[in-house]
Amino acid sequence: MPEGWKQWEGRVINEEFPLLRYLGGSERSAVFLSKRANGESQEVAIKLILANAENPELQLSWWELAAKLSHPHLLRLFRVGRCQMDGSDVLYVVTEYAEESLAQILPYRSLTPAEAQDMLRSVVDALTYIHGKGFVHGHINPSNIMAVGDQIKISSDGLCGTGESMQVLCKPGAYIAPEIAAGGNMSPPSDVWSLGMTVVEALTQHPPAPEQTGQTDVVLPGTLPEPFFDIASHCLKREPQRRWTTADITRRLQQPASSPEPEVTAIPQPGFTKWAYAVAALAVVLVLGLIGQRLVHHNSATPPSVTESSPGQPTAVPSAQNGQGDEQAARSNAPTSGGHTRGSKNAGAKNANSTGPQGAVAQQVMPEVSRSALHTVHGKLKVRVKVSVDSSGKVLTANFDSRGPSQYFAERSLQAARQWTFQPPQVDGRSIPSEWILKFQFERGSVNVSPAQTFP
């Protein structure tokens, strides 16, 4: 019922979690964007599962146990429960919301060795933790390796106990170990097999072909660099007892490289676990996916100076009086944690394409984006948000006019746009509603914005 799930947008689970937007699903389950009522309106993901499975009570018990786990590379699980929706018994689990997954990046490009090593360290660290707690992940694949801010995390809603039947985890997939596909029970070596499949796909954009996973060990492509060839070959042994453990993989990752690593454009900065997949892919996406997209106009004059202020805080834009406010508005800006951020010279300016009454920007809020995300942008990433403004200058609605290729930057642009305020246009001394397009542009180390009034 994938299409049927979307019809549930706008519903509320147990009078607490609104189903804001359908993110994806299958016949049996669906994931929605929601908000956690914790005083900060924290975005979360809520997964719904039809409770007509073999043993829904067992699923709930594993979720409750998983909610007690805590690890920096494991998605936090906030709440579990069950409810009735349109006469159906539904289980639900509320977790952290992840902006991107590795599965969204691989169709465009493979990971660099540096990115793959960063990803592998994080996933192995999390698997070592959950295996030590008696759990098996059971779903290691690119769609369950995700980004939350600057951290790489794996999903937590599919955990089960060592020795559990595959029935708890639904039907087997392409990443499942051969002993599980044959009806065996879950174990840490089955996670290691899935990890090996994922490593190969991360570096080649393709998992080993099905015919390679038959009665013999998997044959790996000779182009797979070290240490990944060594790790994958030991993960993809057909007999579980011959596979490396997560401790073995960690030791191999700690060994010095036998030859210099090729130079890459995005190097993880000390103190950060960099999620470089989504943002580093933007160069490819921009070339392939944004050709023909309307470009943001830039004045050829010298860029305005940048005035430092607190990240994410609103910046007041002086009103235009006799045309003098335009140049003042050009200098209003708010840097994020990722680097310098400036307002466009069009900020607060009149719309050259309109002869109607003009409003102005009163205060602008720049998107809060991480330093590491901005520093891995190649080229220019553009997001356009259309806002409807009431007669008092407050934003009533904000919707995408163009999302761009990255959900991470798109969502942050939308959040920022909702906080803008405007000086409304005047007709016969009365303030009237207006509409604007806010054109956000992300570059390496900076964010720019160019507002344009489109109505009246």
C-alpha positions as CSV (number, residue, x, y, z in Angstrom):
1,M,0.0,0.0,0.0
2,P,2.8,2.5,-0.7
3,E,0.3,5.0,-2.4
4,G,-2.2,4.5,0.4
5,W,0.3,5.5,3.1
6,K,0.6,9.0,1.6
7,Q,-3.1,9.6,2.3
8,W,-2.3,9.6,6.0
9,E,-0.3,12.9,5.8
10,G,-1.9,15.3,8.2
11,R,-3.0,12.7,10.7
12,V,-1.8,12.6,14.2
13,I,-0.5,9.5,16.0
14,N,-1.8,9.2,19.6
15,E,-2.5,12.9,19.6
16,E,1.2,13.6,19.8
17,F,3.1,13.0,16.6
18,P,1.7,14.7,13.4
19,L,2.4,12.9,10.1
20,L,3.8,16.0,8.3
21,R,5.2,14.4,5.2
22,Y,5.4,10.9,3.7
23,L,9.1,10.0,3.2
24,G,8.7,6.5,1.7
25,G,7.7,3.0,2.5
26,S,6.6,-0.4,1.4
27,E,3.5,-2.5,1.5
28,R,4.0,-3.2,5.2
29,S,5.6,-0.1,6.5
30,A,5.9,3.7,6.0
31,V,8.1,6.5,7.3
32,F,6.8,10.1,7.9
33,L,8.5,13.3,8.9
34,S,7.1,14.4,12.3
35,K,7.9,16.8,15.2
36,R,8.6,15.9,18.7
37,A,6.7,17.9,21.3
38,N,9.7,18.7,23.5
39,G,9.4,22.5,23.5
40,E,11.8,22.8,20.6
41,S,9.7,21.3,17.8
42,Q,12.5,18.8,17.1
43,E,12.1,17.1,13.7
44,V,11.8,13.3,14.0
45,A,11.0,10.3,11.8
46,I,8.1,8.1,12.7
47,K,7.9,4.6,11.2
48,L,4.5,2.8,11.0
49,I,4.2,-0.9,10.6
50,L,1.0,-2.8,10.1
51,A,0.6,-5.1,13.1
52,N,-0.6,-8.1,11.1
53,A,2.9,-9.5,11.1
54,E,3.7,-12.9,12.7
55,N,4.5,-11.5,16.1
56,P,3.9,-7.8,16.7
57,E,4.4,-8.1,20.4
58,L,7.9,-9.4,19.8
59,Q,8.6,-6.5,17.5
60,L,7.5,-4.0,20.2
61,S,9.7,-5.7,22.8
62,W,12.8,-5.4,20.6
63,W,12.0,-1.7,20.0
64,E,11.7,-1.1,23.7
65,L,15.1,-2.8,24.3
66,A,16.7,-0.9,21.5
67,A,15.4,2.4,23.0
68,K,17.7,1.9,25.9
69,L,20.8,1.8,23.7
70,S,22.9,4.9,23.3
71,H,25.8,5.3,20.9
72,P,27.0,8.3,18.8
73,H,26.7,6.4,15.6
74,L,23.3,4.8,16.3
75,L,20.1,6.7,15.6
76,R,18.3,7.5,18.8
77,L,14.9,5.8,19.3
78,F,12.6,8.0,21.3
79,R,9.2,6.3,21.5
80,V,7.4,3.1,20.6
81,G,3.8,2.1,20.7
82,R,0.7,0.9,18.9
83,C,-2.5,2.6,17.8
84,Q,-5.6,2.2,15.5
85,M,-5.6,3.9,12.1
86,D,-8.6,3.5,9.9
87,G,-9.5,0.2,11.6
88,S,-5.9,-1.2,11.2
89,D,-3.7,-2.1,14.2
90,V,-0.5,-0.2,13.6
91,L,2.9,-0.3,15.5
92,Y,5.0,2.9,15.5
93,V,8.5,3.8,16.4
94,V,9.9,7.4,16.7
95,T,13.6,8.0,15.9
96,E,16.0,10.8,15.0
97,Y,15.4,12.4,11.6
98,A,18.2,11.8,9.1
99,E,18.7,14.3,6.3
100,E,20.4,12.0,3.9
101,S,21.3,8.3,3.4
102,L,24.1,6.7,1.5
103,A,21.5,5.2,-0.9
104,Q,20.7,8.7,-2.1
105,I,24.3,9.4,-3.0
106,L,25.5,6.3,-4.8
107,P,23.3,6.7,-7.9
108,Y,25.4,9.8,-8.7
109,R,28.9,8.7,-7.7
110,S,30.9,6.3,-5.6
111,L,32.7,7.3,-2.4
112,T,36.3,8.4,-2.3
113,P,38.6,6.1,-0.2
114,A,38.7,8.8,2.5
115,E,34.9,9.0,2.7
116,A,34.6,5.2,2.6
117,Q,37.0,4.9,5.5
118,D,35.2,7.5,7.5
119,M,31.9,5.7,6.8
120,L,33.3,2.3,7.7
121,R,34.8,3.4,11.0
122,S,31.5,4.8,12.1
123,V,29.4,1.8,11.1
124,V,31.9,-0.7,12.5
125,D,32.0,1.2,15.8
126,A,28.2,1.1,16.1
127,L,28.1,-2.6,15.2
128,T,30.7,-3.4,17.8
129,Y,28.5,-1.7,20.4
130,I,25.2,-3.4,19.5
131,H,26.9,-6.8,19.1
132,G,28.3,-6.4,22.6
133,K,24.8,-5.7,23.9
134,G,23.5,-9.0,22.4
135,F,21.8,-7.4,19.3
136,V,22.1,-7.9,15.6
137,H,21.4,-5.1,13.2
138,G,20.0,-7.2,10.4
139,H,19.6,-4.4,7.9
140,I,23.1,-3.0,7.0
141,N,22.8,-1.5,3.6
142,P,23.2,2.0,2.0
143,S,19.6,3.0,2.9
144,N,20.3,2.5,6.6
145,I,23.6,4.4,6.7
146,M,22.5,8.0,7.3
147,A,23.5,11.5,8.1
148,V,22.4,13.5,11.1
149,G,24.1,16.8,11.0
150,D,27.8,16.0,10.8
151,Q,27.6,12.4,12.1
152,I,27.2,9.2,10.3
153,K,24.7,6.9,12.0
154,I,23.0,3.6,11.3
155,S,19.3,2.8,11.9
156,S,18.1,1.4,15.1
157,D,14.5,0.4,14.5
158,G,15.3,-3.1,13.0
159,L,17.5,-4.5,15.7
160,C,16.8,-8.0,17.0
161,G,18.5,-10.5,19.3
162,T,21.3,-12.8,18.3
163,G,19.8,-16.1,17.2
164,E,16.5,-14.5,16.2
165,S,14.6,-15.7,13.2
166,M,14.6,-13.6,10.0
167,Q,10.8,-13.5,10.2
168,V,11.1,-10.7,12.7
169,L,13.0,-8.6,10.1
170,C,10.6,-9.4,7.2
171,K,11.7,-10.8,3.8
172,P,15.4,-11.1,3.0
173,G,17.1,-8.6,0.7
174,A,20.1,-8.4,-1.6
175,Y,22.5,-7.7,1.3
176,I,21.4,-10.7,3.5
177,A,24.0,-13.3,4.3
178,P,23.6,-16.7,2.5
179,E,22.9,-18.5,5.8
180,I,20.0,-16.2,6.5
181,A,18.6,-16.5,3.0
182,A,18.7,-20.3,3.6
183,G,16.5,-19.9,6.7
184,G,19.2,-19.6,9.4
185,N,19.1,-17.3,12.4
186,M,20.6,-13.8,12.8
187,S,24.1,-13.5,14.2
188,P,27.0,-10.9,14.2
189,P,28.7,-12.6,11.2
190,S,25.5,-12.0,9.2
191,D,25.9,-8.2,9.8
192,V,29.5,-8.5,8.7
193,W,28.4,-10.0,5.4
194,S,26.0,-7.2,4.8
195,L,28.7,-4.7,5.6
196,G,31.0,-6.3,3.1
197,M,28.4,-6.0,0.4
198,T,27.9,-2.3,1.3
199,V,31.6,-1.5,1.2
200,V,31.9,-2.9,-2.3
201,E,28.8,-0.9,-3.4
202,A,30.1,2.3,-1.8
203,L,33.3,2.2,-3.8
204,T,31.9,0.9,-7.1
205,Q,28.3,2.0,-7.0
206,H,27.3,-1.7,-7.4
207,P,27.1,-4.5,-4.9
208,P,28.5,-7.9,-6.0
209,A,26.3,-9.5,-8.6
210,P,23.9,-12.2,-7.3
211,E,25.7,-14.9,-9.3
212,Q,28.8,-14.1,-7.4
213,T,27.2,-15.0,-4.1
214,G,26.5,-18.6,-4.9
215,Q,28.4,-21.6,-3.6
216,T,31.8,-19.9,-3.4
217,D,33.3,-16.8,-1.8
218,V,32.5,-13.6,-3.6
219,V,34.9,-12.5,-6.4
220,L,35.7,-8.8,-5.9
221,P,36.6,-6.3,-8.6
222,G,40.4,-5.9,-8.9
223,T,40.0,-2.1,-8.9
224,L,38.8,-2.1,-5.2
225,P,41.5,-0.2,-3.3
226,E,43.2,-1.3,-0.1
227,P,42.3,-1.7,2.7
228,F,38.8,-2.2,1.4
229,F,39.7,-5.1,-0.9
230,D,41.2,-6.9,2.1
231,I,38.2,-6.1,4.4
232,A,35.5,-7.0,1.9
233,S,37.1,-10.3,1.0
234,H,37.2,-11.3,4.6
235,C,33.6,-10.1,5.2
236,L,32.2,-12.0,2.2
237,K,33.3,-15.5,3.1
238,R,30.4,-17.9,2.6
239,E,31.0,-19.7,5.9
240,P,30.1,-17.4,8.8
241,Q,33.0,-18.7,11.0
242,R,35.5,-17.7,8.4
243,R,34.4,-14.0,8.4
244,W,36.2,-11.3,10.2
245,T,34.7,-9.8,13.3
246,T,34.1,-6.1,13.8
247,A,37.3,-6.1,16.0
248,D,39.3,-7.6,13.1
249,I,37.9,-4.9,10.7
250,T,38.9,-2.1,13.2
251,R,42.4,-3.5,13.5
252,R,42.8,-3.5,9.7
253,L,41.5,0.1,9.5
254,Q,44.1,1.2,12.0
255,Q,47.0,-0.2,10.0
256,P,49.0,2.3,8.0
257,A,48.3,2.4,4.2
258,S,50.8,0.4,2.1
259,S,50.8,3.2,-0.5
260,P,49.9,6.9,-0.4
261,E,46.2,7.6,-0.6
262,P,45.1,9.6,-3.7
263,E,44.4,13.3,-3.0
264,V,40.8,14.0,-2.4
265,T,38.9,17.3,-2.3
266,A,37.1,16.7,1.1
267,I,39.3,15.8,4.0
268,P,37.6,15.1,7.4
269,Q,38.5,17.9,9.8
270,P,39.8,16.9,13.3
271,G,37.0,16.6,15.8
272,F,34.3,15.9,13.3
273,T,32.8,12.8,11.9
274,K,32.2,14.2,8.4
275,W,29.2,13.2,6.4
276,A,30.7,14.1,3.0
277,Y,28.5,11.9,0.8
278,A,25.6,14.2,0.3
279,V,27.4,17.5,-0.1
280,A,30.4,16.3,-2.0
281,A,28.0,14.8,-4.6
282,L,26.6,18.2,-5.3
283,A,29.2,18.9,-8.0
284,V,27.9,16.0,-10.0
285,V,24.3,16.7,-9.3
286,L,24.6,20.3,-10.2
287,V,26.1,19.5,-13.6
288,L,23.6,16.7,-14.4
289,G,20.5,17.8,-12.6
290,L,20.5,21.6,-12.6
291,I,21.2,22.4,-16.2
292,G,18.5,24.7,-17.3
293,Q,17.5,25.7,-13.8
294,R,16.9,29.4,-13.3
295,L,20.0,31.1,-12.0
296,V,20.2,33.5,-9.2
297,H,21.1,37.0,-10.3
298,H,24.3,38.4,-8.9
299,N,25.4,42.0,-9.1
300,S,28.9,42.3,-10.6
301,A,30.0,44.9,-8.2
302,T,32.4,44.2,-5.3
303,P,30.7,42.0,-2.7
304,P,29.5,43.8,0.4
305,S,31.5,43.5,3.6
306,V,30.6,40.8,6.1
307,T,29.6,41.6,9.7
308,E,29.9,38.8,12.1
309,S,26.9,37.9,14.3
310,S,25.5,34.8,16.0
311,P,24.6,31.8,13.8
312,G,21.0,31.5,12.8
313,Q,20.0,34.8,14.5
314,P,17.7,37.2,12.6
315,T,19.4,40.2,10.9
316,A,17.5,43.5,10.7
317,V,17.4,45.1,7.3
318,P,16.9,48.9,7.3
319,S,13.9,50.1,5.4
320,A,14.4,51.8,2.0
321,Q,13.9,55.5,2.3
322,N,14.3,57.4,-1.0
323,G,16.3,54.5,-2.3
324,Q,19.0,54.8,0.5
325,G,18.0,51.6,2.2
326,D,19.0,49.3,-0.7
327,E,22.7,49.7,-0.2
328,Q,22.3,49.4,3.6
329,A,20.3,46.2,3.1
330,A,23.1,44.8,1.0
331,R,25.3,44.8,4.0
332,S,23.0,42.9,6.4
333,N,24.0,39.3,6.9
334,A,24.3,36.5,9.4
335,P,27.2,34.0,9.3
336,T,26.4,30.4,10.0
337,S,28.7,27.9,11.8
338,G,29.9,26.9,8.4
339,G,31.5,30.2,7.3
340,H,30.7,33.7,6.0
341,T,27.2,34.4,5.0
342,R,26.0,37.5,3.3
343,G,22.8,39.0,2.0
344,S,22.4,39.8,-1.6
345,K,22.6,43.4,-2.9
346,N,18.9,42.8,-3.8
347,A,18.0,42.4,-0.1
348,G,15.2,44.9,0.7
349,A,15.3,46.2,-2.8
350,K,12.4,46.9,-5.1
351,N,11.3,44.5,-7.7
352,A,12.5,45.8,-11.1
353,N,9.9,43.7,-12.9
354,S,6.9,45.2,-11.1
355,T,5.2,48.6,-11.2
356,G,3.0,47.9,-8.2
357,P,3.5,49.0,-4.6
358,Q,6.8,47.7,-3.1
359,G,7.6,46.2,0.3
360,A,11.0,45.5,1.8
361,V,12.8,43.0,4.0
362,A,12.6,43.9,7.7
363,Q,14.7,41.0,9.0
364,Q,16.2,38.0,7.4
365,V,17.3,34.7,9.0
366,M,20.0,32.7,7.3
367,P,20.0,28.8,7.2
368,E,21.8,27.1,10.0
369,V,24.2,24.7,8.1
370,S,27.2,22.9,9.5
371,R,30.8,24.0,8.8
372,S,31.7,20.6,7.4
373,A,28.7,20.6,5.0
374,L,29.6,24.0,3.5
375,H,33.3,23.2,3.2
376,T,32.5,20.2,1.0
377,V,30.2,22.1,-1.5
378,H,31.7,22.3,-5.0
379,G,30.3,24.9,-7.3
380,K,27.0,26.5,-6.3
381,L,23.9,24.9,-4.8
382,K,20.7,26.8,-5.1
383,V,17.4,26.6,-3.3
384,R,14.4,28.9,-4.0
385,V,11.6,29.3,-1.4
386,K,8.3,31.1,-2.1
387,V,6.8,32.9,0.9
388,S,3.4,34.4,1.3
389,V,3.4,37.4,3.7
390,D,0.4,38.9,5.5
391,S,-0.4,42.6,5.8
392,S,1.6,42.7,9.1
393,G,4.8,41.5,7.4
394,K,4.8,38.0,8.9
395,V,5.3,34.9,6.8
396,L,2.1,32.9,6.5
397,T,3.4,30.0,4.3
398,A,6.7,29.0,2.9
399,N,7.0,26.4,0.1
400,F,9.7,25.3,-2.3
401,D,9.9,26.9,-5.7
402,S,13.0,24.8,-6.4
403,R,14.4,22.4,-3.8
404,G,17.8,21.7,-5.4
405,P,19.5,18.3,-5.1
406,S,20.1,18.1,-1.4
407,Q,17.4,17.6,1.2
408,Y,19.8,18.8,3.9
409,F,20.2,22.3,2.4
410,A,16.6,22.5,1.2
411,E,15.1,21.9,4.6
412,R,17.3,24.4,6.3
413,S,16.5,27.0,3.8
414,L,12.8,26.4,4.3
415,Q,13.2,26.7,8.1
416,A,15.0,29.9,7.8
417,A,12.5,31.4,5.3
418,R,9.6,30.9,7.7
419,Q,11.3,33.2,10.2
420,W,11.7,36.2,7.9
421,T,9.7,39.4,8.4
422,F,8.9,42.1,5.9
423,Q,7.7,45.7,5.6
424,P,4.5,45.2,3.7
425,P,3.6,47.2,0.6
426,Q,1.3,50.2,1.1
427,V,-1.9,51.1,-0.9
428,D,-3.7,54.3,0.2
429,G,-1.9,54.2,3.5
430,R,-2.9,50.6,4.2
431,S,-0.6,47.6,4.4
432,I,-1.4,44.8,2.0
433,P,-0.2,41.1,1.7
434,S,2.7,40.2,-0.6
435,E,4.6,37.3,-2.0
436,W,8.4,36.9,-2.3
437,I,10.9,34.4,-3.7
438,L,14.0,33.9,-1.5
439,K,16.9,32.6,-3.5
440,F,19.4,30.9,-1.3
441,Q,22.8,30.0,-2.7
442,F,25.3,27.8,-1.0
443,E,29.0,27.8,-1.9
444,R,32.1,26.4,-0.3
445,G,32.3,28.2,3.1
446,S,29.4,30.7,2.5
447,V,25.7,31.2,2.1
448,N,24.1,34.1,0.1
449,V,20.4,35.1,-0.2
450,S,18.6,37.2,-2.8
451,P,15.0,38.2,-2.0
452,A,12.7,39.3,-4.8
453,Q,9.1,40.5,-4.4
454,T,6.8,38.8,-6.9
455,F,3.4,40.2,-5.8
456,P,1.9,42.7,-6.0
